[in-house]
Amino acid sequence: MTEKIEYDNRIYVGATTEDCKVIHLALSEGKRLTIDGDGHIYDDTERWIADGKERKNNA
């Protein structure tokens, strides 16, 4: 099992426009998201909901 860390909008972004929408919706509903080393983003029920990537300008 791949280690998951808490999703942080300042560090990560959705891989596609659709992923960004799904992530935004989940966060606006108060869901706690995690991301694994492969870029899979999971909701608080451990369901894979989107793909993400590290932001280029996270400085």
N, C-alpha and C positions, 0 to 999 in steps of 0.2 A: 504494500500500500504506500502510495506517495504521500509525503508530508504536506499538509495544507497549512497555509498561514492566512491571517485575516486580510481580507481585501481592503485596500486603501486607494481611494480615488486620486490621491496625490501622486501615487507611484504607478498605478496600473490603469489601463484603459481597455475598452472592448476592442476586439480584433476587427470587427466590422461595424457598420452603422446599426445593423440589427442587434448585435451584441450590446452596443452602447445603450440602445433603447431598453433592452431586457434588464440590464444592470441598473439603469436609472429607475425603472419601474419597481424593481425589487427593493432598492434602497429607499425609495419614497414610501414604500409600504412598511418600512422599518425592519426589513429582513437583514440578518447578519450574514455576510457573504465571506467565503474563503476562496483562495486560489492555490492550485498546486503547481509544482515545478514544470508541468507540461502546459500551463496556461488555462487549464479548465477551471471555471468559476462555478462554485456550488452554493446553493442557498442553505438556509438553516435546517432543512430536512435532508441534507446531503445529496440533493438532486442536482445534477449537472445542468446548468441553465444557460451558460454562454462560454465563449472563449475570450481570453484576454491576453494582453501583452504589456510589457513595461513601457512606460512613457519615455519618449526620447528626451524631454526637457524636464526631468524630475529633480532638478537642482534647486 
